[in-house]
Amino acid sequence: MNILLVGSGGREHALAWKLSQSKHLDTLYIAPGNAGTAKVGVNVDIKPNEFDVLGKFCLDNNVEMLIVGPEEPLVKGITDFFNYSPKLTHIAVIGPCKKGAMLEGSKEFAKEFMVKYNIPTARYQSFTSKTFPEALQFLKTLSPPYVLKADGLAAGKGVSILTDFEETSRELKEMLSGKFGDASSKVVIEEFLSGIEVSVFALTDGNSYIILPEAKDYKRVGDADAGLNTGGMGAVSPVPFANAEFMKKVEERIVIPTIEGLKKEEIPYIGFVFFGLIKVKNEPYVIEYNVRLGDPETEVVIPRIQSDLVELFQAVANKKLQDYKLIIDSRTATAVMLVSGGYPGEYQNGKEIKNLDMIKDSIIFHAGTREINNSVVTNGGRVMAITSLGTSMKETLGKSNQNANLIDFEGKHFRHDIGFDL
């Protein structure tokens, strides 16, 4: 079958890499893709939010399945566009409808959903600029640190965790005044939960679900969790503290109530549910939902899946997931992210990436790259993930760090301590 994968990051390269290995695949198209996806499929110069153009491309190229990588087109309704366009309804879409995507598109919607279905999460309230005085009163009922979340999509930058009340008040005012545009016209203030985080992923056909390997990502730009928050500097899977007892609690208290809650709300949800969790005294709480795979977690989760990914997605599309047996590699995967100098602040694109042909014992997943005149150059803050598989975290991190040192581009930066806290 012909498949179109939407997106251009490390998540999409990891998916494309795995899809390309399927015996069921004829042609894999990636819109718009990057320098890495071009090696395993055909890049197409269409942006993820150009629904009309994507639809026409699917018809012209006999595409039978659309897989949506990033959150923005899902929140904007790409699945509804395909499902309700008479000429496109035959195309299977892996990704939730617009209403289901509100689990990520609106922090307030997600929190209300969790409360309604008794899913453990932090205490919270939502506020707008008109209710700023009430927001300050609610802040005073909390102990620092204080958590502020822009209600809408803010490209992973809409969350602030601050310890000083006055600084928090100023940040709240800036957010409500348009710091993140419409995304922060409403802000969710949350009780801070102290613990250790883990990412859990479920894939659902709307009735049944499969839980994928868990992962832990690292957000701070510097070693020992120093510096600013980023989109992710690396990840590991499996996560040692997410043992069978903990995962049983996650499934019973969080995954099942979420899937059942979506059914009760009559939200047809087909695709991934990302559970951003925190373990507090051995109990799981939901920090956030995402409606797609995480990045860079995908770069360690997908390499551990031994099953045919096209077969898995076909089971989802045909609502036969309850009969599907997922095969998982028991080895450890570690991903180290190479980023541009200055990231997550200002950085320059167009830096030539050298020595890619020297890499051994690791998989390179491109994120912010493009090809110009037969050279691969940087094209984003997060440039590429170096993923290694092995029997231990020490072994895999050693491989990834060794290859991270080999790859060369101006301003290159990476963390050396991914997984050390585990």
C-alpha positions in Angstrom: 0.0 0.0 0.0 1.0 3.6 -0.5 1.2 5.7 2.7 1.6 9.4 3.4 3.3 10.4 6.6 2.8 14.0 7.7 5.6 15.9 9.5 9.3 16.7 9.4 10.9 15.9 12.8 12.8 13.1 14.5 9.5 11.5 15.4 8.6 11.3 11.7 12.0 10.0 10.6 11.8 7.2 13.3 8.3 6.3 12.0 9.4 6.4 8.4 12.4 4.3 9.1 10.2 1.6 10.7 7.4 1.8 8.1 10.0 1.4 5.3 10.9 -2.1 6.6 7.3 -3.4 6.1 6.5 -6.0 3.5 3.1 -4.4 3.0 4.5 -1.0 1.9 4.7 0.0 -1.8 5.6 3.7 -1.6 6.1 5.9 1.5 5.6 9.6 1.1 6.6 12.1 3.8 5.2 15.7 3.8 7.4 17.6 4.1 10.1 15.3 5.6 13.8 16.1 6.2 17.2 14.9 4.9 16.8 11.6 6.8 13.3 10.7 5.7 14.5 11.2 2.1 16.6 8.1 2.5 13.7 5.8 3.4 10.9 7.4 1.4 9.8 10.2 -0.9 9.7 13.7 0.5 6.9 15.8 -0.7 7.0 19.6 -0.5 3.6 20.1 1.3 3.1 21.7 4.7 1.2 19.7 7.4 -1.6 22.2 7.5 -2.3 22.4 3.8 -5.2 19.9 4.0 -6.6 20.5 0.4 -3.1 20.0 -1.1 -2.5 16.8 1.0 -5.9 15.5 0.0 -5.3 16.1 -3.7 -1.8 14.4 -3.4 -3.4 11.4 -1.8 -5.9 11.0 -4.7 -3.3 11.6 -7.4 -0.9 9.0 -5.8 -3.3 6.3 -4.7 -2.5 6.8 -1.0 -4.5 4.4 1.2 -3.3 5.5 4.6 -2.5 8.9 6.2 -0.4 8.9 9.4 -0.3 12.3 11.2 2.9 12.9 13.2 2.6 16.4 14.8 -0.1 17.8 16.9 -1.0 21.0 15.1 -2.8 19.5 12.0 -4.7 17.2 14.4 -5.9 20.1 16.5 -6.8 22.0 13.4 -8.9 19.0 12.1 -7.0 17.1 9.5 -8.7 13.8 10.4 -12.2 15.4 10.1 -11.2 16.9 6.8 -10.4 13.4 5.4 -13.2 11.6 7.1 -15.9 14.0 5.8 -14.6 14.7 2.3 -16.5 12.3 0.1 -13.5 11.6 -2.2 -11.2 11.0 0.8 -13.2 8.8 3.1 -11.6 5.6 1.8 -8.2 6.7 3.2 -7.5 5.4 6.6 -6.3 8.1 9.0 -4.1 7.3 12.0 -4.7 10.3 14.2 -7.7 11.5 16.4 -10.5 13.8 15.2 -10.5 17.5 16.1 -12.6 17.0 19.3 -10.3 14.2 20.5 -7.2 16.3 19.7 -8.5 18.8 22.3 -6.9 16.6 24.9 -3.7 18.3 23.8 -5.2 21.4 22.2 -6.7 22.7 25.4 -5.1 22.2 28.9 -8.5 23.2 30.4 -10.4 20.6 28.4 -7.9 17.9 29.4 -8.1 18.8 33.1 -11.9 18.8 33.0 -11.8 15.4 31.3 -9.5 14.0 33.9 -11.6 15.3 36.8 -14.8 14.0 35.2 -13.4 10.5 34.8 -11.5 10.4 38.1 -8.1 10.2 36.5 -5.4 11.3 39.0 -3.9 14.7 38.3 -2.8 17.9 40.1 -5.3 20.4 41.6 -5.9 23.3 39.1 -8.0 26.3 38.1 -8.2 28.2 34.8 -8.1 32.0 34.4 -8.3 34.7 31.7 -7.1 38.4 31.8 -10.6 39.3 33.2 -10.1 37.0 36.2 -6.5 37.9 37.0 -7.3 39.0 40.6 -8.9 35.6 41.3 -5.9 33.9 39.7 -3.6 35.7 42.2 -5.9 34.5 45.1 -5.7 30.9 43.8 -1.9 31.2 43.6 -1.8 32.1 47.3 -3.5 28.8 48.2 -0.6 26.9 46.6 2.8 26.2 47.8 5.8 27.0 45.5 6.9 26.1 43.0 4.0 27.4 40.9 3.0 25.8 37.6 1.6 28.0 34.8 0.3 26.4 31.5 -0.9 28.2 28.4 -4.2 26.6 27.6 -3.6 26.2 23.8 -0.7 24.9 21.7 2.5 26.9 22.3 5.1 24.8 20.5 6.2 23.1 23.7 7.1 26.5 25.3 3.8 27.4 27.1 4.7 26.0 30.6 6.5 27.9 33.3 7.5 26.6 36.7 8.6 29.3 39.1 9.4 29.5 42.8 8.9 33.2 43.6 5.3 34.5 44.0 6.0 38.0 42.6 7.9 36.6 39.6 5.0 34.1 39.0 2.5 37.0 39.1 4.4 38.9 36.5 4.8 35.8 34.2 1.1 35.1 34.6 0.2 38.7 33.6 2.6 38.5 30.5 1.0 35.1 29.5 -2.5 36.5 29.7 -1.5 39.6 27.8 -0.4 37.6 24.8 3.1 36.2 25.5 2.1 33.1 23.6 -0.6 34.7 21.4 -4.0 33.1 21.6 -2.5 30.0 23.2 -2.2 31.9 26.5 -5.4 33.9 26.4 -6.4 31.4 29.0 -3.9 30.0 31.6 -4.2 26.9 33.7 -2.6 27.2 37.2 -1.6 23.9 38.6 -0.5 22.5 41.9 3.2 21.4 41.6 3.7 17.6 42.0 7.1 16.5 43.1 8.4 13.2 41.7 10.0 11.6 38.6 8.4 11.8 35.2 7.8 9.0 32.6 6.1 9.0 29.2 3.6 6.2 28.5 2.0 5.7 25.0 -1.2 3.9 24.0 -2.4 3.2 20.5 -6.2 2.8 20.2 -8.7 1.9 17.4 -11.5 3.6 19.4 -12.4 0.4 21.2 -9.3 -1.6 22.1 -5.8 -0.3 22.9 -2.2 -1.4 23.1 0.4 0.1 25.5 3.7 0.7 23.8 7.1 0.7 25.5 7.4 3.5 28.1 10.2 6.1 27.9 11.7 9.0 29.8 12.8 12.2 28.1 15.1 15.0 29.3 14.0 18.6 28.8 16.7 20.8 30.2 19.4 21.9 27.7 22.4 21.2 30.0 23.9 18.3 31.9 22.5 17.7 35.4 19.2 19.3 34.3 20.8 22.7 34.1 19.6 25.6 31.8 16.4 26.3 29.9 13.6 23.9 28.9 13.8 22.5 25.4 11.7 20.2 23.2 13.8 17.3 24.5 17.5 16.6 24.7 17.3 12.8 24.7 15.4 9.8 26.0 15.7 6.2 27.3 13.5 3.1 27.2 12.6 1.0 29.1 12.4 3.0 32.4 13.6 1.0 35.4 11.2 2.4 37.9 8.2 1.8 35.7 7.9 -1.8 36.9 5.0 -4.2 36.5 3.3 -2.9 39.7 3.5 0.7 38.6 2.4 0.0 35.0 -0.6 -1.9 36.3 -1.7 1.2 38.2 -1.1 3.3 35.1 -3.3 1.0 33.0 -6.1 0.6 35.5 -6.3 4.2 36.8 -5.3 6.2 33.8 -5.2 4.3 30.4 -8.5 2.4 30.7 -10.5 5.4 32.2 -9.2 7.6 29.4 -10.2 5.2 26.6 -13.6 4.6 28.3 -14.1 8.3 28.9 -13.6 9.1 25.2 -16.2 6.5 24.3 -18.7 7.9 26.9 -18.1 11.4 25.4 -18.8 9.9 22.0 -15.4 11.0 20.7 -14.2 8.7 17.9 -10.5 8.4 18.8 -8.2 6.6 16.5 -4.4 7.0 17.0 -1.9 7.6 19.8 -2.5 8.9 23.3 0.6 10.1 25.1 0.3 10.2 28.9 2.9 12.5 30.4 3.0 11.0 33.9 4.8 11.7 37.2 5.4 9.1 39.9 4.7 10.6 43.3 5.4 8.1 46.2 4.9 5.2 43.8 1.6 6.5 42.6 1.0 7.7 38.9 -0.5 11.1 38.2 -1.2 12.7 34.7 0.7 15.9 34.0 -0.6 16.2 30.5 -2.0 14.4 27.5 -0.6 14.6 24.0 -2.5 13.2 21.0 0.5 11.9 19.1 3.9 10.2 19.9 6.4 12.3 21.8 9.7 13.5 20.5 12.4 12.4 21.3 10.7 9.5 23.0 9.7 8.1 19.6 13.3 7.7 18.7 13.7 5.1 21.5 10.2 3.6 21.5 10.0 2.8 17.8 13.3 1.0 17.5 12.1 -1.4 20.3 9.0 -2.4 18.4 9.8 -5.6 16.4 6.3 -6.0 14.9 5.5 -4.8 11.4 4.3 -1.2 11.8 2.1 -1.2 8.8 0.4 -4.3 10.0 -0.1 -2.6 13.4 -1.7 0.5 11.8 -3.9 -1.7 9.6 -5.2 -3.4 12.7 -6.0 0.0 14.1 -7.8 1.1 10.8 -9.8 -2.1 10.7 -10.7 -1.9 14.4 -9.0 -5.3 15.1 -6.5 -4.1 17.6 -7.9 -6.5 20.2 -6.5 -9.4 18.2 -3.0 -7.9 17.6 0.1 -9.1 19.6 2.8 -6.5 19.8 6.4 -7.9 19.8 8.8 -5.7 21.8 12.7 -5.8 21.9 13.7 -6.3 25.5 17.0 -4.4 25.0 17.6 -0.8 26.2 17.4 2.1 23.8 19.1 5.5 24.4 18.8 8.6 22.2 21.1 11.6 22.5 19.9 14.8 20.7 22.3 17.0 18.9 21.1 20.7 18.9 22.2 23.9 17.3 24.3 26.4 19.2 22.1 28.8 21.0 19.1 26.5 21.2 16.5 26.9 22.8 17.2 30.6 22.2 18.3 32.0 18.9 20.4 29.8 16.6 21.5 29.7 12.9 20.5 27.2 10.3 22.5 26.1 7.3 25.5 24.6 9.1 27.0 21.7 7.2 26.8 18.3 9.1 30.0 16.2 8.6 31.0 12.6 9.3 27.5 11.0 9.1 29.1 8.2 7.0 31.4 7.4 9.9 28.6 6.4 12.3 28.5 2.7 13.4 26.3 0.8 16.0 23.8 3.7 16.2 20.7 4.8 14.2 20.6 8.5 13.2 17.1 10.0 13.2 17.1 13.4 11.5 15.0 16.2 13.0 16.0 19.7 11.9 17.9 18.9 8.7 17.7 19.5 5.0 19.8 18.5 1.9 21.5 21.2 -0.2 23.8 20.4 -3.1 24.3 16.8 -1.8 25.3 18.1 1.7 23.2 17.7 4.8 22.8 21.0 6.7 21.1 22.1 10.0 17.5 23.3 9.6 16.2 23.6 13.2 17.1 23.8 16.9 17.0 20.1 17.4 19.1 18.7 14.6 19.2 14.9 15.0 18.9 12.1 17.5 21.5 9.3 17.9 19.8 6.1 19.0 21.6 3.1 20.2 20.4 -0.3 21.4 22.1 -2.6 23.8 21.9 -4.7 27.0 22.4 -1.8 29.4 21.9 1.9 29.6 25.6 2.4 30.1 26.4 0.5 26.9 23.9 2.3 24.8 24.8 5.8 26.2 28.4 5.0 25.5 27.6 4.2 21.8 25.4 7.3 21.4 27.9 9.7 23.0 30.8 8.3 21.0 28.9 8.9 17.7 27.7 12.3 19.0 31.4 13.3 19.3 32.1 12.0 15.7 29.3 14.0 14.0 30.5 17.6 13.5 28.7 20.9 12.7 29.4 24.4 13.9 27.8 25.1 17.3 26.9 21.5 18.0 25.7 20.8 21.6 24.4 17.7 23.3 23.9 16.4 26.9 26.3 13.7 28.1 24.2 12.4 31.0 21.0 11.1 29.5 19.7 8.3 31.8 22.2 9.0 34.5 19.4 9.7 37.1 18.0 6.2 36.5 
